[in-house]
Amino acid sequence: MHIGHIGHGKRRARALTAAALLLAGTVFGCTKDSGGGGSSGERAGAAASDGSGSTAPSTAPSPSADPDRAPVTTAALPAALTGQKPRWSACKAPVKADGMYAEKPGPRWQCATLKVPLDYTEPDGETLGIALIRSVAKDSGKRVGSLLFNFGGPGGSGVAALPGGDDIVKKFGGAYDLVSFDPRGVAESSAVVCRDDKAIAASHRVDSTPDNPAEQRAFMAASTGFGADCARRSGKVLPHVGTANTARDMDLMRQVLGDAKLHYFGFSYGTELGGVYAHLFPEKVGRLAMDGVVDPTADLARGTRNQAVGFQRALENYYKSRGIGAAEGTARTVKLLKRLDARPIPAGDGRALTEHMARTGIIQSLYSEQYWPYLTDALKAAEKGDGTELLALADMYTGRDEKGRYSTQDHAQRAISCADSASRPTAADVTSRHLADFTAVSPAFGPYLAWDVAGWCAGWPVDGAWEKPPVSAKGAAPILVVGTTGDPATPVEGAKKMADGLGTGVGVLVTSKGENHGSYGFSKCATRVVDDYLLKGAVPRSGTVCSS
């Protein structure tokens, strides 16, 4: 269960649709729990368009090249792709991609399929179908264009999530065609599927904080086995599901939708996707907003350590809200987890709460302070020997429904992040370099996250594209970057690094004070700043701080 990019899709959407456009892991955040372990270019041939439908060669870094070096020229996409006309029709109920959204969208929503190259180095070759959903702008006279959304993950279904964002529809549905999609490898877009429900449930029983050599071997074997399962069932698409290819798909969407510039709102992992898009197509950036921002300067190990910092910070803030000191609260949590490591407790319906699932439930609850009252009840019950409530929270995170069926978002998340990350840390790296450091940073989450670094892409059948995502976007229009001080999944420090990485005059940083993964829908001030930017083109002063 990698929480490297969580909050992303599913969790972000829940937050947005629940209380005031207030869902996520991933996670729209990151939600990763499919293997024994598990947390978090090549610039092939996407084409740039002048908005008229014609295409020109586009550029991008080669797979292992420095992202800021001179770009490599690539071939234009064929007219059969850039000139395609999607057949919009009434939407069916979406694939059950995240354990929450399975309802058929209402009549205002239309769905279609976009053809994209399987391999952008062979743009005339085999294609994939990318599932799209849209709502046409109600006020054609004030229409700005299309506004594309990615709610995070990686692996979150935009087709499933967007119709649930009632506040988004009310605010932006007049000026924009609202558009989202299932990225390649996700849900209805050639989904990566690695295991069945029984195997996923079994993986959750693997000890994710191994205490001896035998447990370490079991953990790494389970992690490697997940990659082997993915190769057997989804090997054809695994080499092609990385973020750079999804960014190229987005630019093809822009052309097919008839937009000269891409207007985009990305949450959590969606901020990384937005940054990579801006790097590859800086001249095509329109109004591009990021919320819950990924640190683009961090490799797999550093990014996971950042999350140890973020979730520990959130845990301490949670306990402080209850009048309990940070050290005391952390010690209580560690005590409970160690107790469960030694002996799981009953959790109803013949199930048991393990250390791993208890930690998962806690992580789920730390995405937003709105979940904190549920966490309080769940922890009190678990300390008394009843794991039902904490396991229910864990099920939310892993996408398990009442019938024991799991979503495939975790599969896609792992496939996408391992196609991106070139890092392949080993168990020896954990014991020699990461375990003590991560534990010092976070006694509650550090040991798990340290092992996650090694387990996440262990034995993965595809090499990763980069150590860190390229986001420099010289020449792009101003890009809005919003970080939240108490964000557990994407700590606020990453927002400044993203703004700096985008480049001088491009990244516009806004910091919001709060205890949530992302600010939009939680902070009135940050929400207003984003609304003004996307609806009016108003660019705030970089360095703006929102306190409400």
N, C-alpha and C positions, 0 to 999 in steps of 0.2 A: 504494500500500500504506500506508494510514493505520495508524499504531499508536496512535492517540489513545485508543481504548478497548480495546486488545487484551488478550489474556490472558484474554480474557473467555471465551467459551464453550469453544471447542475446547481451548485450552491449559490452561484451568483444569481441565477434565474429565480431561485426561491426567494432570495432576499428582495429582489426587485418586484416580484409579484405579491409578496405577502403584505406587508404593512404599508408602504407608501411607495409603490414601485419598489416598496420595500416588499428571491432566490439568487442562489449562487450562482473544488473543489475542483467547477472544478470544479466547489470547489470549484458555481463555475470554478471552482478552484480546482484544485487538483484532486482527483480521487483515485488513489491507486491502492489496490489491495488484491490483485489477481494472482500474484505468484507468491512464493515463499517470502520473498523480500519485495522490494518494489517501491520506488519512489516515482523525479525527472530522471558551402557550397557550391554544392554543385549548383551552379547557376546554369541551368540548361537553356531552353530556348523559348522564353516567353517573349511576346512582342508588345511593343508600346504602340499606342494609337494616338492620332491627332484629334480623335473625337469624331472623325467623319466616317469611320468604318475601315479606312485603309490602315495598314500596319507598317511599322518600320522595325529594323533590327533593334533588339534591346540588349542590355549589358548586365553582367553580374559577376561576382567572384567565382573562381573555380573552387572545387570542394575543399581542398586543404589550404587554399591560399589565404594570405592576410586579407581580411575583409576590406581594408582601406587601400589596397594596392590598385593599380590601373585595372579596370574591368576587362573582361573578355567579351568580344562581340559574338552574338549568337544569331541563329537564323530566325526569320519572321515566321509567325504562325500562318497556316494556310487559310484562305478565305472561307473554306468549308467550316472552319471553327469560328473565326472572327465575324462571319456574316450570318451565323445561325440565328434562327428566330424561335425562341422557346415557346412551347405550346402550353400556355397558362390555362389551368382548369381548376375546378373545385378540388380541394385537398381531401385526401383520405386521412384516417387516423394514422399518426406517425409510428414508425418502428419504436418499440419500447426501449429507448436508448439509454435512459438514465433512471429508470425506476419510479419516475414521477409523472412524466408527460406522456399520456397515451390517448388523450381525448382528440376527437376530430375537430380541427379548427372551424371557427364560425364562417359564415358566408362572405365576410369581407376579405378572407384570405384566399390566395390563389397559389397553386404549386406547379412546378415544371422541372425539367431535367436539362442540365447544361452539359454538353460534351466537352471534355478536356483531354489533352494527351496523357496517356498513362506515363509516358517517358518524354519529358520535354526535350531531350536530345534527339528524339525521333518524332517531331511534331506531326508528321504525316502518317504515323503508325497507329497502333491500337489506342482506343479511347476509353475513358471512364465516364460514368454518369454522375454528375454532382446534383444532389437534390436541392432545390431552391424553394423558398416561400416568400410571398410578398403581399403587401397591402398597398394599393394605389393611392397616391396623394388625393385628398378630398378637395383641396383648393388648387385647381390647376393654374389659376392666375398667379399664385404665390409660390408655385413649386420650385424648389431649389434643385432637385435631382433625386437620385436614389441615396438612401442612407443604409449602409451595410453594417451588420452587427456580427460580432463573435463574442459569445458569453463565456468563453474560457474552456478549461480542461487541462491539456488538450484532450479532445475526445467528446466534448459536449455537443449535443444536437441543436443546432440553431433552428431547424425546422420545427422541432418540438418546443423549444423555449420561447421563441418570439411571440407567438399568439398569447402567451400568458402574461406578457408585459403590458398590462392595461394602461399604466401611466405613460409608458413609452408611446403607445398608440395615440393617446390623447394629446401628448405634447408635440410629437413630431409627425403624426399622421396627416396633418393638413399640408405641411410644406414639403414633405418627402414621400416618395415611394419607400416604404419600409421593407427591407430585404434581409433575409438571413439564409443560411445554408448549412448542410452537413458537410464538413470538410472531407476530403478524400480519406478513406479508411474508417469513416464514422457513420454509424446508423444506416441510412438509406443510400449512402455514397460508397459503395463497395466496402462495407464494414469489415474491419479486422475482427475476426472471431477466433479465439485460441482454445477455449475450454468450455465444457458444458457446466451446468449448475452444480452437479455433484462434485466435480473436480475443483471448482472455485471454492465451494464450502470447505473442502478438505484442505485447500491451501491456507485458509484462515486459521487452521489449527496448528500450523507450523510455528514453532517458537521464533519470533522475529527479534529477540534479544538473546542470542545463544550464549550460554554461560560456560561451555566446555567444548573441547574439540569435536565430540560426537554431535552436539547440537549445531555447531558451526558447519560441519559437513552436511548435515540434513538441510540446513537453511540454504546453503549455496546450491545443493543438488536440486531443491525445489525451485530456486530462482532460475537456474539454468534450464530446468525442465519446462518452464513457462515459455522461454524463447523457442525451444524445440517444438512445443505444441503449436505456437504461432506459425512457425515455418511450415509445419505439416498442413495446416488448415488455411493459411492465408499468405503463403510464401510469394505468390505472384505480385501482390501489391506492396509488400513490406519495403522493398527498396525505394518506393516512390511516394511515401506518405509524409515526408518531412515538411517542415514549415515553409521552406523556400518554394516548394512546389505549390503549396496552398496559396502562398502570396501570388504566384503566377496565375493560379486559377482565379483569384480575386481580380487581377487586372483584366483577364479575359471576360469576367462578369461585367466589369466596368464598360468594356467595349460593347458587349452584346446588349447591355441595358441602355446604351446610347449616351453615356456620360463622358464628358471630356476630362473630368477629374473624379477621383474616388473620395466620397464622403463616408466616414467610417467611425464607429464607436466600438472599441474593444475593451473587454474586461479581463483582468488577470492574465492568463496565457494569451488572451486576445490582444494584450498590449505588446507582447513579443511578436506576434504575428503582424501587428500594425507597424512595429519598428522595422521588421524585415521587409515588409512591403515598401515602406518609405525609402529604405536603402536601395532596393532594386528599381523602384520607379519614382524617384524624387520629384520629377517634373509632372507627375500625375496626381500628386497629393492635393486634395481639396481641404475640407474641414475634417481633421482626423483627431479624435479624442481618445485618451487612454485613462483607465481607472483601475486601481489595484495593480500597480505596475511591477513587472518582472525586472530584476536587475540584469541588464545585458552584459555586465562585465564579469559575471560569475560563471565559472564552469560548473559541472555537475556537483562536485564536492562542496565548493564554496556556496552554490545556490542552496544546497541542502542544509548546510550549516546556517545560512541566513534564516532558514525556516525554523531551525532549532532556537535561534535567538527570538524570532517573531512569536512562536507559540509559547515559549517560556515567558516572554513579556506579557502575552495575553493571559496566561494562567495566573501570573502574579497580579495583574490588574483585576482579574476576576475575584481572587481572594481578597484583595484590598477592598473591593466593593462590598464584601461581606464582613468587613471589619477584622479580617484575619491577616496577619503579617505574611509577606511574601515567602520568607523562609519556612514559616510554620505550614503554610498552605502547600508549598512544594513538598515538604517532608510527608504530609498526609497523603498526597497523591502518590509519591514514590512508595510509601508503605503499602497502600492498597494494591498497586501494580505488582509489587514483589509478592504479596500474599496470593494474588491470582496466578502469578507465575508458578508458584508452588502448588496451588490447588484452585482450579476454577470453581465458581459457585453456580447454583441453579439460576436459570433465567427464563423459566416458563416454556411450555410446549416441548419439554424434553431436551431443551437446549441448555448450554452452559456458557457463562461469561468467562472468557480467558483473558489473560493479560493483554494480548494483542487486540482483542475486540474492545476491551475496556478503554485502552488508549485511543482506539479509533473513535469511540463514542465521545470521549473528552475532546478530541481534535474537532469533531463535527460541531460541538457546542461552542468552541472558541472562535468560530468564524464571525459571530456577531453577538453583541451583548444582549440581543433579543432572546438568544438561546440560554443565557446564563441561569434564569430561574429553573429551567428544565434540568440543567446540569447540577444545580444544587440538590434537587429532589433525587436525581439519579445517583449522585455520589452518596447521599445519606442512606439510600436504600442498599447500595452495594456494600457499604461499610457494615450494614446489619445482615449481610448475607444474601440479598436479593439482587440479582443482576439484570432483571427484566428491563428496567427503564434504560440503563446504560447500553444494553444490547440493542434496544430499539433505536437509539441514537446512532449506534454503529451501523445498523441496517440502512438508515437514511444515507449514510456516507457511502456505503458500498453498493447502493442501488438494489437491495434485496427487497422483494415484495412479500406480501403475506403468504404467498404460496411457495416461497423458497426459490423463486426465480431471480436471477441476477441480470443486471444490465451488462452491455458490452462496452460501456464507456471506458472501463478500466483497461480493456484490451487495446482499444484505440489509443488511449493516453500513453501507454507504455510503448506501443509501436511508433508513435509520432516522436516522442521524446528521445527514444533510442536511435531513431533515424537521424535525429538532429545532433545529439551529443556524441562526440568522438571519444569521450572519456570512458574507460573500462577499468575502474578501480578493482582491486582484488581483496580477498579476505585478509591477506597479509598487510595491505595498505590500511585496512580498518584497525587491526590490532596494533600496528606500529605507529600510525599517524593520526587517525581520526577518533578512535574510541574515547581516549582520555580527554581530548580537547572538546568533543561534542558533549561529553558528560559534564564537564565543567561549565560549559555554556548553558546546558539544560539538563539537570538531573532527571527530570520527568520524561523528556522526549529525546535527549541526546543519544543514549545507547541504541534505541531503535533506529534513529535517523542515520547514525554512523554505519550500522550494518546495511541500511537501505542503500547507501552509496555503492556498496559492492554488489548487492543483490539486484539492483534495478535493471541493469543491462547485461547481467552476467550471461555469457554464452550467446549473446544476441546474434542472430544470423546475418545481420546487415551492419556494415560499418557506418558510423555517424559522420555527419557533414562538417561539423565544426566544434571547437572547444567552447566558443561563446558566439551567440547570434550576432551577425553584423547589422548595425542599426544606423550608422552614419548616413545622413541624408542631406548633404550639402545642396543647396538650391531649392529645397522643398519649402512649401508654405508653412507658416507657424503651426506647430503640433501641440495640442493641449495635453499635459501630463499631470495627473492628479494622484498624489500619494496621501495615505492616511496614517497618522502617528501610531495608532494601536493595531495596525493591520497585522494579523498573525501569519498569513500565508505568503504575502509579498511585503516584507517590512519596508517602512517608509524610506529608508536610505536608498532603496533601489530606484525610487522615482527620480531623485536628483541625478543618479548615474544615467538613467535613461535620457533625461533632458539634456545632460551634458553630452552623452553619446550621439544624440541626434544632430548636434552641432549648434554653434553660435547663431542666434537668430531663428533657429528652428524649434528647439525644445523650449516650451513655456511651462514652467513649474508652478503648480499650485499645491500647497500642503493643507490638509484638513485635519483638525483634531477630532479623534473619535476612536471607537473600539470595534471596528468592523472590517471585514475584508472588502475594501473599496468604500467610496464615499457617496456615490450617486444614489439618491433615494434615502440616505441616512443623514447627510448633512444638508441643511437648507441652503447654506452659503455655497457649498461646492456644487450642489445640484443647479443652483441659479447660474453659476459661472459656466457650467457645461451647456445649459440650455441657451444662454446668450451667445455662446460660441457657435453652437451648431445651428441655431435658428437665425441669428443676426450676423454671424461672422465676427462678433466682438472678441478680440484677443485681450485677455487680462494682462496685467503687469506680471512678468515672471518673478516669482518669489512671493506672490500673494499667499497669505495665510488665512484660512477659514477657521473660526472658533465655534461656529454653531451650525 
